[in-house]
Amino acid sequence: MGKPKIALIGAGSLVFAKTLSMDILSTPALRGAEIALMNRTLPKARQMENFLKRVIADNKLPTSVFATTDRREAIRDADYVICMIQVGGLDAFGIDYEIPLKYGVDQCIGDSLGPGGVFRGLRSAPVLAEIIKDMEELCPNALLLNYTNPMAACCLAMGRMTKQIQFIGLCHGVQTTLDLISRYVDTPKEEIDYLCAGINHMAWFLQLKDANGRDLYPLFKANCEKPEYYVNEKVRCEAMRHFGYFMTESTGHLSEYLPWFRSCDRALKAYCDEPAFGGESGAYYKFSRMLAAKFEKINYLDTEKSALAKRSVEYCSYILEARETGKPFRLNGNVRNDGYIANLPDGCCVEVPVFVDKVGLHPARVGQLPMQCAALNLTNVNVQQLAVESALTGDPEYAMQAIALDPLTSTRCTLAEIREMTGEMLSAQAQWLPQFKGKKLTPAPVISIPTDLKRVEVPTDPA
């Protein structure tokens, strides 16, 4: 395919953009690429540009790199567009966490579901629509690799926006969970044959076998019942106890997607008491704030080594390598559900095995999930569908209804409180939500019931 052009949109995400860029530079088939670093503001993009130029020079690579604030310039004639935007940054993220907490909705991560995930989707989807529109004009044959959260809602939205642009959503939940499973069954992960499918952050390991075809699930489940194993992943182990299969996301994330683990102080204490994203309140927001404060004082890229190293577990560079060389690569990716999982809605975002080669992406048809697994996935898909409808139409009622159907929020708030909370968040984030301009959420009516009220007599149906 010649020398590919790779556009990184949101390259001011220094840690993650650095990881993906170093993976690209460490891949021989991609070393002749042109890398375009696009960010809304230039200083961070320049930091990344200067670091990558140092890596390129020190390793004598034929790669070129430039930074820009012009998205169309970055995308023009690109072969690959990698999206990692965070609309509103930490300011918006803070609102996602702090306002719901006032209403008793205690989020650990808050970037995929719940009030935080819904509002991140409301902010992200319109920008993704603009990126896709640019791509249809400037690089219609390019592949879009999305890392922007909320992953499932964003990919659902993109599936509605375009039939022309081929896209895939990427997450590392499968890889990191496989690392855990490997340790729990004392089997190298390269020797584990697995089938994993569902939705992002709630994909199910449907099959676990070793190289000899032995079923590893009995051993895995037996070890998860041991306190020293169970304590590491209480929420996932508890969900597997009752629903039969292990899921791809950690306790901190998963506790937000199910209604049983953050619904009261008793549940939080029992299941979400571990440090380091074990479920504690606002863990990821507080970590992000700490990291941002640290990077305000130093340019950490100045201290990073320029030597090329082994690639990370992120799928990005392997997908690009497969497209450039034709060497097939298998991953689990997020795609539009065009019949890949039969008992989840058509058009929603599903996470399924995907094969990549020189031709493009080839998602695998999984068939039906176990009934109970699909049922739990649907509780999240319902929220995602309403959130996307709100994001693309600018209708605030859909935003409120999405949050009302959220498994966590519905255990903590009344409908009137959810409506009030949604309205407060819409007002606080108005600068990042242009699609809602001039539209207000109807406030909940206040009905005062007199103590001496006489009820209206309602006739009894003789039937």
C-alpha positions as CSV (number, residue, x, y, z in Angstrom):
1,M,0.0,0.0,0.0
2,G,3.0,2.3,-0.1
3,K,3.8,4.7,2.8
4,P,0.6,5.1,4.8
5,K,-0.6,8.3,6.4
6,I,-1.8,7.8,10.0
7,A,-3.8,10.6,11.7
8,L,-4.1,10.7,15.4
9,I,-7.0,12.8,16.5
10,G,-6.8,13.9,20.1
11,A,-3.0,13.5,20.2
12,G,-2.8,15.8,23.3
13,S,-3.6,12.6,25.3
14,L,0.1,12.3,25.9
15,V,0.3,9.0,27.7
16,F,-2.0,7.1,25.3
17,A,-0.9,8.9,22.1
18,K,2.7,8.1,23.1
19,T,1.9,4.4,23.6
20,L,0.2,4.1,20.2
21,S,2.8,6.1,18.4
22,M,5.7,4.0,19.9
23,D,3.8,0.9,18.9
24,I,3.6,2.2,15.3
25,L,7.3,3.1,15.2
26,S,8.2,-0.3,16.6
27,T,6.4,-2.1,13.7
28,P,8.7,-2.5,10.7
29,A,5.8,-2.4,8.2
30,L,4.8,1.1,9.4
31,R,8.2,2.8,9.8
32,G,7.8,4.6,6.5
33,A,4.6,6.2,7.6
34,E,3.6,9.8,7.9
35,I,2.1,10.5,11.3
36,A,-0.2,13.5,11.7
37,L,-0.8,14.6,15.3
38,M,-4.0,16.6,15.6
39,N,-5.1,18.3,18.8
40,R,-7.5,21.1,19.7
41,T,-4.7,23.1,21.2
42,L,-1.1,23.0,19.9
43,P,1.3,22.9,22.9
44,K,0.6,19.2,23.8
45,A,0.6,18.2,20.2
46,R,4.0,19.9,19.8
47,Q,5.3,18.0,22.9
48,M,4.4,14.8,21.2
49,E,5.8,15.9,17.9
50,N,9.2,16.8,19.4
51,F,9.3,13.5,21.3
52,L,8.5,11.4,18.2
53,K,11.1,13.4,16.1
54,R,13.7,12.5,18.8
55,V,12.7,8.8,18.6
56,I,12.8,8.9,14.8
57,A,16.2,10.6,14.7
58,D,17.8,8.4,17.4
59,N,16.6,5.2,15.7
60,K,17.3,6.4,12.1
61,L,13.7,5.7,11.0
62,P,12.2,6.9,7.6
63,T,9.0,8.0,9.4
64,S,7.8,11.6,9.3
65,V,5.6,13.4,11.8
66,F,3.9,16.8,12.1
67,A,1.5,18.5,14.5
68,T,-1.6,20.6,13.7
69,T,-4.8,22.0,15.1
70,D,-6.5,21.6,11.7
71,R,-8.4,18.3,11.7
72,R,-9.0,18.4,8.0
73,E,-5.3,18.8,7.3
74,A,-4.6,15.8,9.5
75,I,-7.3,13.7,7.9
76,R,-6.7,14.6,4.3
77,D,-5.6,11.6,2.2
78,A,-5.1,9.5,5.4
79,D,-5.1,5.7,5.3
80,Y,-5.9,5.4,9.0
81,V,-7.6,7.8,11.4
82,I,-7.1,7.0,15.1
83,C,-9.6,8.8,17.4
84,M,-8.9,9.3,21.1
85,I,-10.8,12.6,21.8
86,Q,-12.1,13.6,25.2
87,V,-14.5,16.5,24.6
88,G,-14.6,18.9,27.6
89,G,-11.5,17.3,29.1
90,L,-11.3,17.1,32.9
91,D,-13.6,20.0,33.5
92,A,-16.5,18.1,31.9
93,F,-15.4,14.8,33.6
94,G,-15.6,16.5,37.0
95,I,-19.2,17.5,36.3
96,D,-19.9,13.9,35.2
97,Y,-18.8,12.7,38.6
98,E,-19.7,15.5,41.1
99,I,-23.3,16.3,40.2
100,P,-24.5,12.7,40.2
101,L,-22.8,12.2,43.6
102,K,-24.9,14.9,45.0
103,Y,-27.9,12.8,44.1
104,G,-26.4,9.6,45.6
105,V,-25.1,8.1,42.4
106,D,-21.6,7.0,43.3
107,Q,-19.5,6.3,40.2
108,C,-16.1,4.7,40.2
109,I,-15.0,5.3,36.6
110,G,-18.0,7.2,35.0
111,D,-16.9,7.1,31.4
112,S,-19.0,4.3,29.8
113,L,-22.5,4.1,31.4
114,G,-24.4,5.9,34.2
115,P,-24.8,9.7,34.1
116,G,-21.1,10.2,33.4
117,G,-21.1,7.8,30.5
118,V,-24.3,9.2,29.0
119,F,-23.0,12.8,29.1
120,R,-19.6,11.8,27.7
121,G,-21.5,10.2,24.8
122,L,-23.6,13.4,24.3
123,R,-20.4,15.3,24.0
124,S,-18.5,12.9,21.9
125,A,-21.0,11.7,19.2
126,P,-21.5,15.1,17.5
127,V,-17.7,15.5,17.1
128,L,-17.4,11.9,15.8
129,A,-20.1,12.9,13.3
130,E,-17.9,15.8,12.1
131,I,-14.9,13.5,11.8
132,I,-16.8,11.0,9.7
133,K,-18.1,13.8,7.5
134,D,-14.6,15.0,6.9
135,M,-13.4,11.4,6.2
136,E,-16.2,10.8,3.6
137,E,-14.9,13.9,1.8
138,L,-11.1,13.7,2.3
139,C,-10.2,10.0,2.8
140,P,-13.2,7.9,2.0
141,N,-11.2,4.6,1.9
142,A,-9.5,5.1,5.3
143,L,-10.1,2.9,8.3
144,L,-11.3,4.6,11.5
145,L,-10.0,3.1,14.7
146,N,-11.9,4.5,17.7
147,Y,-10.6,4.7,21.3
148,T,-13.0,7.4,22.4
149,N,-15.4,6.5,25.2
150,P,-18.2,5.6,25.8
151,M,-17.0,3.0,23.3
152,A,-20.3,1.2,22.7
153,A,-22.4,4.3,22.4
154,C,-19.8,6.0,20.2
155,C,-19.7,3.0,17.8
156,L,-23.4,2.7,17.9
157,A,-23.6,6.3,16.8
158,M,-21.0,5.9,14.1
159,G,-23.0,2.9,12.8
160,R,-25.9,5.2,12.3
161,M,-23.9,8.0,10.7
162,T,-22.1,6.2,7.9
163,K,-22.3,3.2,5.6
164,Q,-19.1,4.3,3.7
165,I,-16.4,4.6,6.4
166,Q,-15.2,1.3,7.8
167,F,-14.6,1.6,11.6
168,I,-13.8,-0.4,14.6
169,G,-13.8,0.4,18.3
170,L,-10.8,-0.8,20.3
171,C,-10.5,-1.6,24.0
172,H,-8.0,-3.7,26.0
173,G,-10.4,-5.4,28.3
174,V,-10.1,-8.8,26.6
175,Q,-6.3,-8.8,26.7
176,T,-6.0,-7.7,30.3
177,T,-8.7,-10.1,31.5
178,L,-7.0,-12.9,29.6
179,D,-3.8,-12.1,31.6
180,L,-5.9,-12.5,34.8
181,I,-7.4,-15.8,33.7
182,S,-4.0,-17.1,32.6
183,R,-2.6,-16.5,36.1
184,Y,-5.7,-18.1,37.8
185,V,-5.4,-21.3,35.8
186,D,-1.6,-21.3,35.6
187,T,-1.6,-21.5,31.8
188,P,0.3,-19.2,29.4
189,K,-2.3,-17.0,27.7
190,E,-0.9,-17.8,24.3
191,E,-2.0,-21.4,25.0
192,I,-5.6,-20.5,25.9
193,D,-8.2,-21.0,23.2
194,Y,-11.1,-18.7,24.0
195,L,-14.3,-17.3,22.6
196,C,-15.3,-13.9,23.9
197,A,-18.4,-11.9,22.8
198,G,-21.0,-9.5,24.1
199,I,-20.8,-5.7,24.4
200,N,-17.9,-3.5,25.3
201,H,-16.9,-3.8,29.0
202,M,-19.5,-6.6,29.3
203,A,-18.2,-9.2,26.9
204,W,-18.4,-12.8,28.1
205,F,-15.7,-15.5,28.0
206,L,-18.0,-18.2,26.6
207,Q,-15.2,-20.7,26.1
208,L,-11.8,-21.3,27.8
209,K,-9.7,-24.3,26.7
210,D,-6.0,-25.1,26.8
211,A,-3.8,-26.3,23.9
212,N,-5.0,-29.9,24.4
213,G,-8.7,-29.0,24.3
214,R,-9.2,-29.3,28.1
215,D,-12.0,-27.1,29.5
216,L,-10.3,-24.6,31.8
217,Y,-13.6,-23.2,33.3
218,P,-14.0,-25.7,36.1
219,L,-10.5,-24.9,37.4
220,F,-11.0,-21.2,36.9
221,K,-14.3,-21.2,38.8
222,A,-12.9,-23.4,41.6
223,N,-10.0,-21.0,42.1
224,C,-12.3,-18.0,42.1
225,E,-14.0,-19.4,45.1
226,K,-10.8,-19.3,47.1
227,P,-10.5,-16.0,49.1
228,E,-7.1,-15.1,47.8
229,Y,-8.4,-15.2,44.3
230,Y,-11.9,-13.9,44.9
231,V,-10.7,-10.8,46.7
232,N,-9.0,-9.4,43.6
233,E,-12.2,-9.3,41.5
234,K,-15.2,-9.5,43.8
235,V,-17.7,-8.1,41.4
236,R,-16.7,-10.2,38.4
237,C,-16.5,-13.4,40.6
238,E,-19.9,-12.7,42.1
239,A,-21.4,-12.1,38.7
240,M,-19.9,-15.3,37.4
241,R,-21.3,-17.2,40.4
242,H,-24.8,-16.3,39.5
243,F,-24.7,-15.9,35.7
244,G,-22.2,-18.6,34.8
245,Y,-19.6,-16.7,32.8
246,F,-16.7,-14.3,33.4
247,M,-16.8,-10.8,32.0
248,T,-14.1,-8.6,30.5
249,E,-14.2,-5.6,32.8
250,S,-12.7,-5.0,36.2
251,T,-14.6,-4.6,39.5
252,G,-14.5,-0.7,39.3
253,H,-16.1,-0.7,35.9
254,L,-18.5,-3.6,36.2
255,S,-19.9,-2.4,39.5
256,E,-21.4,0.5,37.6
257,Y,-23.0,-1.6,34.9
258,L,-25.0,-3.8,37.2
259,P,-27.6,-2.8,39.9
260,W,-26.3,-4.9,42.8
261,F,-22.9,-3.5,43.8
262,R,-23.2,0.3,44.3
263,S,-26.8,0.5,45.2
264,C,-26.2,1.0,49.0
265,D,-23.5,1.5,51.5
266,R,-23.7,-2.2,52.4
267,A,-23.0,-3.3,48.9
268,L,-20.2,-0.8,48.4
269,K,-18.5,-2.0,51.6
270,A,-18.9,-5.6,50.6
271,Y,-17.7,-5.5,47.0
272,C,-16.1,-2.2,46.2
273,D,-13.6,-1.6,49.0
274,E,-10.3,-2.5,47.2
275,P,-7.9,0.3,46.3
276,A,-6.5,1.0,42.8
277,F,-9.8,1.2,40.9
278,G,-11.4,-1.6,43.0
279,G,-14.6,0.4,43.0
280,E,-13.9,3.4,45.2
281,S,-15.8,6.6,44.6
282,G,-14.4,8.7,41.7
283,A,-11.3,6.6,41.4
284,Y,-10.6,7.4,37.7
285,Y,-11.5,11.1,37.9
286,K,-9.2,11.6,40.9
287,F,-6.4,9.7,39.2
288,S,-6.8,11.8,36.0
289,R,-6.7,15.0,38.1
290,M,-3.5,13.8,39.8
291,L,-1.9,13.0,36.5
292,A,-2.9,16.3,35.0
293,A,-1.5,18.3,37.9
294,K,1.8,16.3,37.6
295,F,2.1,17.0,33.9
296,E,1.4,20.7,34.4
297,K,4.7,20.9,36.3
298,I,6.8,18.7,34.0
299,N,6.9,17.6,30.4
300,Y,7.2,13.9,31.1
301,L,8.0,13.1,27.4
302,D,11.4,14.9,28.0
303,T,12.3,12.2,30.4
304,E,11.1,9.3,28.3
305,K,13.6,7.1,26.5
306,S,13.8,7.1,22.8
307,A,14.7,3.4,22.4
308,L,12.1,1.2,20.6
309,A,10.7,-1.6,22.7
310,K,8.2,-4.4,22.5
311,R,4.8,-3.3,21.4
312,S,2.1,-2.8,24.0
313,V,-1.1,-5.0,24.2
314,E,-3.1,-2.3,22.3
315,Y,-4.5,-3.7,19.0
316,C,-3.9,-0.6,16.9
317,S,-0.5,-1.3,15.4
318,Y,-1.3,-5.0,14.8
319,I,-4.4,-3.9,12.8
320,L,-2.4,-1.5,10.7
321,E,0.3,-4.1,10.2
322,A,-2.3,-6.7,9.0
323,R,-3.7,-4.1,6.6
324,E,-0.3,-3.2,5.2
325,T,1.2,-6.7,4.9
326,G,-1.8,-9.0,4.5
327,K,-0.7,-11.0,7.5
328,P,-4.0,-11.9,9.3
329,F,-4.6,-10.7,12.8
330,R,-7.4,-11.7,15.2
331,L,-8.7,-9.4,17.9
332,N,-11.9,-8.6,19.7
333,G,-13.4,-5.4,18.4
334,N,-16.5,-3.2,18.6
335,V,-18.6,-3.1,15.4
336,R,-22.1,-2.5,14.3
337,N,-24.3,-5.6,15.0
338,D,-25.2,-6.8,11.6
339,G,-26.4,-10.2,12.8
340,Y,-23.1,-11.1,14.6
341,I,-24.9,-11.7,17.9
342,A,-28.5,-12.8,17.1
343,N,-30.1,-12.0,20.4
344,L,-28.9,-8.5,20.7
345,P,-30.5,-5.7,18.6
346,D,-29.5,-5.1,15.0
347,G,-27.5,-1.9,14.8
348,C,-26.3,-1.8,18.4
349,C,-22.5,-2.0,19.1
350,V,-21.2,-5.5,19.9
351,E,-17.8,-6.7,20.8
352,V,-16.9,-9.9,18.8
353,P,-13.9,-11.7,17.3
354,V,-12.7,-9.8,14.2
355,F,-10.1,-10.9,11.7
356,V,-8.1,-8.3,9.8
357,D,-6.2,-8.7,6.5
358,K,-5.2,-6.6,3.5
359,V,-8.9,-6.4,2.4
360,G,-10.2,-5.0,5.7
361,L,-12.2,-6.1,8.8
362,H,-14.1,-9.4,9.0
363,P,-16.2,-9.7,12.1
364,A,-17.2,-13.2,13.1
365,R,-20.8,-14.4,13.5
366,V,-21.2,-15.6,17.1
367,G,-24.8,-16.6,17.0
368,Q,-26.8,-16.4,20.2
369,L,-25.4,-15.5,23.6
370,P,-26.6,-17.5,26.6
371,M,-30.0,-16.0,27.5
372,Q,-28.9,-14.6,30.8
373,C,-25.8,-13.0,29.3
374,A,-27.9,-11.3,26.5
375,A,-30.4,-10.1,29.2
376,L,-27.6,-8.3,31.2
377,N,-26.1,-6.8,28.0
378,L,-29.5,-5.5,27.0
379,T,-29.8,-3.4,30.3
380,N,-26.8,-1.5,29.0
381,V,-27.7,-1.5,25.3
382,N,-31.1,0.2,26.2
383,V,-29.2,3.1,27.8
384,Q,-26.8,3.4,24.9
385,Q,-29.5,3.5,22.3
386,L,-31.4,6.3,24.1
387,A,-28.2,8.2,24.8
388,V,-27.2,8.1,21.1
389,E,-30.7,9.2,20.1
390,S,-30.3,12.2,22.4
391,A,-26.8,13.0,21.2
392,L,-27.8,13.0,17.5
393,T,-31.2,14.7,17.8
394,G,-30.5,17.1,20.6
395,D,-33.6,15.9,22.4
396,P,-33.0,16.3,26.2
397,E,-35.9,13.9,27.0
398,Y,-33.9,11.0,25.6
399,A,-30.9,11.9,27.8
400,M,-33.1,11.9,30.9
401,Q,-34.7,8.6,29.9
402,A,-31.3,7.0,29.2
403,I,-30.1,7.9,32.7
404,A,-33.4,6.7,34.2
405,L,-32.8,3.3,32.6
406,D,-29.2,3.1,33.9
407,P,-28.9,0.1,36.2
408,L,-27.1,2.0,38.9
409,T,-29.0,5.3,38.8
410,S,-32.3,3.6,38.9
411,T,-31.4,2.1,42.3
412,R,-30.4,5.4,43.8
413,C,-32.9,8.1,42.5
414,T,-36.6,8.7,41.9
415,L,-37.6,9.7,38.4
416,A,-38.2,13.3,39.5
417,E,-34.6,13.3,41.0
418,I,-33.2,11.9,37.7
419,R,-35.0,14.6,35.8
420,E,-33.6,17.3,38.1
421,M,-30.1,15.9,37.9
422,T,-30.2,15.6,34.1
423,G,-31.3,19.2,33.8
424,E,-28.5,20.4,36.1
425,M,-25.9,18.5,34.1
426,L,-27.2,19.9,30.8
427,S,-26.9,23.4,32.2
428,A,-23.5,22.8,33.6
429,Q,-22.1,21.3,30.3
430,A,-23.9,23.6,27.9
431,Q,-20.6,24.8,26.3
432,W,-19.8,21.3,25.1
433,L,-23.4,20.4,24.0
434,P,-24.3,22.6,21.1
435,Q,-27.0,20.3,19.9
436,F,-29.1,21.2,22.9
437,K,-28.9,25.0,22.4
438,G,-32.4,26.5,22.9
439,K,-33.8,23.2,24.2
440,K,-34.6,22.7,27.9
441,L,-35.6,19.6,29.7
442,T,-39.2,19.9,31.1
443,P,-38.9,20.1,34.9
444,A,-40.8,17.6,37.0
445,P,-44.1,19.0,38.2
446,V,-44.4,19.4,42.0
447,I,-47.7,18.1,43.4
448,S,-48.6,19.0,46.9
449,I,-51.0,16.5,48.4
450,P,-53.1,17.8,51.3
451,T,-53.2,15.6,54.4
452,D,-57.0,15.6,54.4
453,L,-57.4,14.7,50.7
454,K,-60.3,12.6,49.7
455,R,-59.4,10.2,46.9
456,V,-61.3,10.1,43.7
457,E,-63.5,7.1,43.6
458,V,-62.5,4.8,40.7
459,P,-65.1,2.3,39.5
460,T,-64.2,-1.3,39.8
461,D,-64.0,-3.3,36.6
462,P,-66.5,-6.0,36.9
463,A,-64.3,-8.3,34.7
